[in-house]
């Protein structure tokens, strides 16, 4: 017999908790952006609920809407896409100084919008530059790898940046456009991204977690599911016919609800990392459909439609997505740690309460404050649990 001597060193899991390092924090985009998004989402919602009136340039809910759409949601989207791009393309992830520059742009936009209350243009310019920079950072690996499946993703980020630009120019009175409508446009683009991400991962995650065959869909389903809210966004931005917005909303809701039913399995309810994604996707689809109806025939449903997307869709689904991807990419088992089940429950309660407030239930203002407290608690718990992991090297010692 011939003895085989293995000369490579065996992999060794590090002993004990490792100290936080800037290198670890800036090693992949999800680390800084998930943590900053959770903190900003919790703080900004509490500011709004307890009477912060915005600034002279962005009063009231213009500031609130902007910070939740292009602030919170924008950070999560960029963190997710730049992290996923490394898997999609096989190219090295964005990290180090380049990532630090993007983080600095995002932070500077938040600070300048408050520090220069008489003008939104400086902070707005930084916010737009952030999304343009993120789109270019995503386009480079996609182009290098000739990853045709994802050629449309950088333009989607540029569309998000264009909506942001139009919002700020409209708010400053430099173009004849209602900034309130541009908030709707931005949120519909976020709904597009939610459907895009959901179509990519929910069936896959369900298959892996439950050990069942993965449900696939025809290419036209993906185009229609993501194209419907994008058509709605373009129609609202151009002040187009309400009938077209309504039709696109109903089609988008129907297609995405159908997909959700095809993915569904009763055992999903026993998996918090799954049901939270299903719940967020469901709220987004219902919100898109309600917005279409509100535009054409039932304007009293507008607030409920918008917050079904914003709180139920963006809040629930991003919290679930951040939790799952952060567990995997920090070298931990895909088992939801404490106190994250309570965090998911808080976001579910925030959604129900915010929809109740939008539908003008008795004591609506108190219900709205309760919703904000639940929302902030959910993301505060995420920052408490995942924050220490996001600033440290992987638990398993791997790169």
SULWOUR-V169463 format. One record per residue. N is the residue number from 1. RES is the residue in one letter. SS is DSSP state (H for helix, E for strand, C for the rest). NEAR is the number of other C-alpha atoms within 10 Angstrom. D_FIRST is the distance of its C-alpha to the first C-alpha in Angstrom with 1 decimal. Layout:
N | RES | SS | NEAR | D_FIRST
N | RES | SS | NEAR | D_FIRST
//
This chain:
1 | X | C | 3 | 0.0
2 | X | C | 4 | 3.8
3 | X | C | 5 | 6.4
4 | X | C | 6 | 9.4
5 | X | C | 6 | 12.6
6 | X | C | 7 | 15.7
7 | X | C | 6 | 18.6
8 | X | C | 6 | 21.5
9 | X | C | 6 | 23.6
10 | X | C | 7 | 23.8
11 | X | C | 9 | 27.1
12 | X | C | 9 | 29.6
13 | X | C | 11 | 32.7
14 | X | C | 13 | 35.7
15 | X | C | 9 | 37.3
16 | X | C | 7 | 41.0
17 | X | C | 12 | 43.5
18 | X | C | 14 | 43.5
19 | X | C | 11 | 46.8
20 | X | E | 14 | 48.6
21 | X | C | 13 | 48.4
22 | X | H | 12 | 50.3
23 | X | H | 14 | 47.1
24 | X | H | 21 | 45.8
25 | X | H | 22 | 49.2
26 | X | C | 23 | 49.5
27 | X | C | 24 | 45.9
28 | X | C | 24 | 46.9
29 | X | H | 26 | 50.3
30 | X | H | 26 | 50.1
31 | X | H | 25 | 50.0
32 | X | H | 22 | 53.5
33 | X | H | 27 | 55.2
34 | X | H | 29 | 54.3
35 | X | H | 25 | 55.4
36 | X | H | 20 | 58.6
37 | X | H | 22 | 59.4
38 | X | H | 26 | 59.2
39 | X | H | 20 | 61.4
40 | X | H | 22 | 63.9
41 | X | H | 23 | 64.1
42 | X | H | 23 | 64.9
43 | X | H | 16 | 67.4
44 | X | H | 20 | 69.2
45 | X | H | 21 | 69.7
46 | X | H | 20 | 71.2
47 | X | H | 14 | 73.5
48 | X | H | 18 | 74.8
49 | X | H | 18 | 75.3
50 | X | C | 11 | 77.2
51 | X | C | 9 | 79.6
52 | X | C | 16 | 78.3
53 | X | C | 16 | 80.4
54 | X | E | 18 | 78.3
55 | X | C | 18 | 79.9
56 | X | C | 14 | 83.1
57 | X | C | 19 | 81.1
58 | X | C | 23 | 78.9
59 | X | E | 14 | 80.9
60 | X | C | 15 | 79.9
61 | X | H | 15 | 77.3
62 | X | H | 20 | 76.8
63 | X | H | 21 | 74.9
64 | X | H | 21 | 73.1
65 | X | H | 22 | 72.1
66 | X | H | 24 | 70.9
67 | X | H | 20 | 68.8
68 | X | H | 24 | 67.1
69 | X | H | 23 | 66.5
70 | X | H | 26 | 65.8
71 | X | H | 22 | 64.9
72 | X | H | 25 | 62.7
73 | X | H | 24 | 61.5
74 | X | H | 25 | 61.2
75 | X | H | 26 | 58.8
76 | X | H | 25 | 56.6
77 | X | H | 23 | 56.5
78 | X | H | 23 | 55.7
79 | X | H | 23 | 53.0
80 | X | H | 23 | 51.4
81 | X | H | 21 | 51.7
82 | X | H | 24 | 50.4
83 | X | H | 23 | 47.4
84 | X | H | 18 | 46.7
85 | X | H | 22 | 47.1
86 | X | H | 17 | 43.8
87 | X | H | 11 | 42.0
88 | X | H | 16 | 44.3
89 | X | H | 19 | 44.0
90 | X | C | 14 | 40.7
91 | X | C | 14 | 42.8
92 | X | C | 12 | 42.8
93 | X | C | 20 | 45.2
94 | X | C | 21 | 48.6
95 | X | C | 18 | 48.4
96 | X | H | 16 | 49.9
97 | X | H | 12 | 53.3
98 | X | H | 13 | 53.8
99 | X | H | 22 | 53.2
100 | X | H | 18 | 55.4
101 | X | H | 14 | 58.2
102 | X | H | 21 | 58.1
103 | X | H | 19 | 58.2
104 | X | H | 14 | 61.1
105 | X | H | 21 | 63.0
106 | X | H | 25 | 62.6
107 | X | H | 18 | 63.8
108 | X | H | 17 | 66.6
109 | X | H | 23 | 67.9
110 | X | H | 19 | 68.2
111 | X | H | 12 | 69.9
112 | X | H | 18 | 72.3
113 | X | H | 24 | 73.6
114 | X | H | 18 | 74.8
115 | X | H | 14 | 75.7
116 | X | C | 15 | 78.0
117 | X | C | 15 | 79.8
118 | X | C | 13 | 82.5
119 | X | C | 19 | 80.1
120 | X | C | 23 | 77.0
121 | X | H | 18 | 76.4
122 | X | H | 14 | 74.4
123 | X | H | 24 | 72.1
124 | X | H | 22 | 72.0
125 | X | H | 16 | 71.0
126 | X | H | 20 | 68.1
127 | X | H | 26 | 67.0
128 | X | H | 24 | 67.2
129 | X | H | 18 | 65.3
130 | X | H | 25 | 62.5
131 | X | H | 26 | 62.0
132 | X | H | 21 | 62.3
133 | X | H | 18 | 59.7
134 | X | H | 23 | 57.4
135 | X | H | 23 | 57.9
136 | X | H | 15 | 57.1
137 | X | H | 20 | 54.0
138 | X | H | 26 | 52.9
139 | X | H | 21 | 54.0
140 | X | H | 14 | 52.0
141 | X | H | 21 | 48.4
142 | X | H | 24 | 49.7
143 | X | H | 13 | 51.2
144 | X | H | 11 | 48.2
145 | X | C | 13 | 45.8
146 | X | C | 12 | 48.4
147 | X | C | 15 | 48.0
148 | X | H | 10 | 50.9
149 | X | H | 10 | 50.5
150 | X | H | 16 | 51.7
151 | X | H | 14 | 54.3
152 | X | H | 11 | 57.0
153 | X | H | 17 | 55.9
154 | X | H | 21 | 57.3
155 | X | H | 16 | 60.7
156 | X | H | 17 | 60.8
157 | X | H | 25 | 60.6
158 | X | H | 18 | 63.3
159 | X | H | 20 | 65.4
160 | X | H | 25 | 65.0
161 | X | H | 24 | 66.1
162 | X | H | 16 | 69.1
163 | X | H | 25 | 70.2
164 | X | H | 25 | 70.0
165 | X | H | 19 | 72.1
166 | X | H | 23 | 74.7
167 | X | H | 26 | 74.9
168 | X | H | 29 | 75.7
169 | X | H | 20 | 78.1
170 | X | H | 18 | 79.9
171 | X | H | 23 | 80.1
172 | X | C | 17 | 81.6
173 | X | C | 12 | 84.1
174 | X | C | 10 | 83.0
175 | X | C | 13 | 82.4
176 | X | C | 11 | 84.1
177 | X | C | 18 | 81.3
178 | X | C | 16 | 81.2
179 | X | H | 24 | 78.3
180 | X | H | 15 | 78.2
181 | X | H | 17 | 77.2
182 | X | H | 25 | 74.5
183 | X | H | 26 | 73.0
184 | X | H | 21 | 72.8
185 | X | H | 25 | 71.2
186 | X | H | 27 | 68.6
187 | X | H | 28 | 67.7
188 | X | H | 29 | 67.4
189 | X | H | 26 | 65.0
190 | X | H | 28 | 63.0
191 | X | H | 26 | 63.1
192 | X | H | 25 | 61.7
193 | X | H | 22 | 58.8
194 | X | H | 23 | 58.2
195 | X | H | 22 | 58.1
196 | X | H | 17 | 55.8
197 | X | H | 18 | 53.3
198 | X | H | 22 | 53.6
199 | X | H | 22 | 53.0
200 | X | H | 13 | 49.8
201 | X | H | 13 | 48.3
202 | X | H | 22 | 49.9
203 | X | H | 23 | 48.5
204 | X | H | 17 | 45.0
205 | X | H | 17 | 45.2
206 | X | H | 23 | 46.6
207 | X | H | 16 | 43.8
208 | X | H | 12 | 41.1
209 | X | H | 15 | 42.9
210 | X | H | 15 | 43.8
211 | X | C | 9 | 40.8
212 | X | C | 12 | 43.1
213 | X | C | 11 | 43.4
214 | X | C | 15 | 45.0
215 | X | C | 14 | 48.6
216 | X | C | 13 | 49.3
217 | X | C | 12 | 52.7
218 | X | C | 7 | 54.3
219 | X | H | 8 | 54.9
220 | X | H | 9 | 58.6
221 | X | H | 14 | 58.3
222 | X | H | 17 | 56.9
223 | X | H | 11 | 59.6
224 | X | H | 17 | 62.3
225 | X | H | 24 | 61.0
226 | X | H | 22 | 60.9
227 | X | H | 20 | 63.8
228 | X | H | 24 | 66.4
229 | X | H | 31 | 66.6
230 | X | H | 25 | 66.4
231 | X | H | 21 | 69.4
232 | X | H | 28 | 71.1
233 | X | H | 28 | 70.6
234 | X | H | 17 | 72.0
235 | X | H | 18 | 74.9
236 | X | H | 20 | 75.8
237 | X | H | 21 | 75.5
238 | X | C | 11 | 77.8
239 | X | C | 13 | 80.2
240 | X | C | 12 | 79.6
241 | X | C | 12 | 80.8
242 | X | H | 18 | 80.0
243 | X | H | 15 | 79.4
244 | X | H | 17 | 76.4
245 | X | H | 28 | 75.0
246 | X | H | 22 | 75.5
247 | X | H | 18 | 74.0
248 | X | H | 26 | 70.9
249 | X | H | 27 | 70.5
250 | X | H | 21 | 70.8
251 | X | H | 21 | 68.4
252 | X | H | 28 | 65.9
253 | X | H | 25 | 66.2
254 | X | H | 17 | 65.8
255 | X | H | 17 | 62.7
256 | X | H | 26 | 60.9
257 | X | H | 19 | 61.9
258 | X | H | 13 | 60.6
259 | X | H | 21 | 57.2
260 | X | H | 20 | 57.2
261 | X | H | 11 | 57.9
262 | X | H | 13 | 55.1
263 | X | H | 19 | 52.6
264 | X | C | 18 | 53.9
265 | X | C | 13 | 52.1
266 | X | H | 6 | 53.5
267 | X | H | 12 | 50.5
268 | X | H | 18 | 51.3
269 | X | H | 13 | 53.9
270 | X | H | 10 | 51.2
271 | X | C | 14 | 49.5
272 | X | H | 17 | 51.7
273 | X | H | 25 | 49.7
274 | X | H | 23 | 50.5
275 | X | H | 21 | 54.1
276 | X | H | 27 | 55.3
277 | X | H | 23 | 54.3
278 | X | H | 24 | 56.0
279 | X | H | 17 | 59.1
280 | X | H | 29 | 59.4
281 | X | H | 29 | 59.0
282 | X | H | 21 | 61.6
283 | X | H | 27 | 64.1
284 | X | H | 33 | 63.7
285 | X | H | 31 | 64.3
286 | X | H | 23 | 67.3
287 | X | H | 28 | 68.7
288 | X | H | 32 | 68.5
289 | X | H | 23 | 70.4
290 | X | H | 25 | 72.9
291 | X | H | 30 | 73.5
292 | X | H | 29 | 74.3
293 | X | H | 23 | 76.8
294 | X | H | 21 | 78.3
295 | X | H | 20 | 78.9
296 | X | H | 15 | 80.8
297 | X | C | 13 | 82.5
298 | X | C | 12 | 81.7
299 | X | H | 15 | 81.8
300 | X | H | 14 | 81.8
301 | X | H | 18 | 78.1
302 | X | H | 20 | 77.2
303 | X | H | 18 | 76.2
304 | X | H | 23 | 74.2
305 | X | H | 25 | 72.4
306 | X | H | 23 | 71.6
307 | X | H | 23 | 70.4
308 | X | H | 28 | 68.3
309 | X | H | 29 | 66.3
310 | X | H | 26 | 66.6
311 | X | H | 26 | 65.9
312 | X | H | 29 | 64.2
313 | X | H | 30 | 62.2
314 | X | H | 27 | 61.6
315 | X | H | 28 | 61.5
316 | X | H | 31 | 59.3
317 | X | H | 29 | 56.9
318 | X | H | 23 | 56.3
319 | X | H | 25 | 55.8
320 | X | H | 25 | 53.2
321 | X | H | 22 | 51.5
322 | X | H | 21 | 51.5
323 | X | H | 21 | 50.0
324 | X | H | 19 | 47.1
325 | X | H | 15 | 46.3
326 | X | H | 20 | 46.6
327 | X | H | 21 | 44.2
328 | X | H | 13 | 41.5
329 | X | H | 18 | 42.1
330 | X | C | 22 | 42.2
331 | X | C | 16 | 38.8
332 | X | C | 16 | 40.2
333 | X | C | 11 | 39.7
334 | X | C | 14 | 42.2
335 | X | C | 13 | 44.2
336 | X | C | 16 | 47.8
337 | X | C | 13 | 48.5
338 | X | C | 11 | 51.7
339 | X | C | 13 | 54.5
340 | X | H | 22 | 53.8
341 | X | H | 15 | 54.8
342 | X | H | 13 | 58.2
343 | X | H | 23 | 58.3
344 | X | H | 27 | 57.8
345 | X | H | 18 | 60.6
346 | X | H | 22 | 62.8
347 | X | H | 28 | 62.4
348 | X | H | 22 | 63.1
349 | X | H | 19 | 66.2
350 | X | H | 28 | 67.2
351 | X | H | 27 | 67.1
352 | X | H | 17 | 69.2
353 | X | H | 23 | 71.7
354 | X | H | 27 | 72.1
355 | X | H | 23 | 72.7
356 | X | H | 18 | 75.3
357 | X | H | 23 | 77.0
358 | X | H | 22 | 77.1
359 | X | C | 15 | 78.8
360 | X | C | 14 | 81.4
361 | X | C | 12 | 80.9
362 | X | C | 10 | 83.3
363 | X | C | 10 | 82.5
364 | X | H | 17 | 80.4
365 | X | H | 15 | 80.3
366 | X | H | 13 | 79.0
367 | X | H | 21 | 76.4
368 | X | H | 19 | 75.4
369 | X | H | 20 | 75.0
370 | X | H | 18 | 72.8
371 | X | H | 28 | 70.6
372 | X | H | 29 | 70.3
373 | X | H | 20 | 69.3
374 | X | H | 24 | 66.6
375 | X | H | 29 | 65.3
376 | X | H | 25 | 65.2
377 | X | H | 21 | 63.6
378 | X | H | 29 | 60.8
379 | X | H | 26 | 59.9
380 | X | H | 21 | 60.6
381 | X | H | 22 | 57.9
382 | X | H | 23 | 55.5
383 | X | H | 20 | 56.2
384 | X | H | 15 | 55.9
385 | X | H | 16 | 52.5
386 | X | H | 21 | 50.9
387 | X | H | 19 | 52.7
388 | X | H | 13 | 50.6
389 | X | H | 24 | 47.4
390 | X | H | 27 | 48.7
391 | X | C | 22 | 49.4
392 | X | E | 21 | 46.0
393 | X | C | 23 | 42.5
394 | X | C | 21 | 40.3
395 | X | C | 18 | 39.4
396 | X | C | 14 | 35.7
397 | X | C | 14 | 35.7
398 | X | C | 13 | 34.9
399 | X | C | 10 | 37.2
//
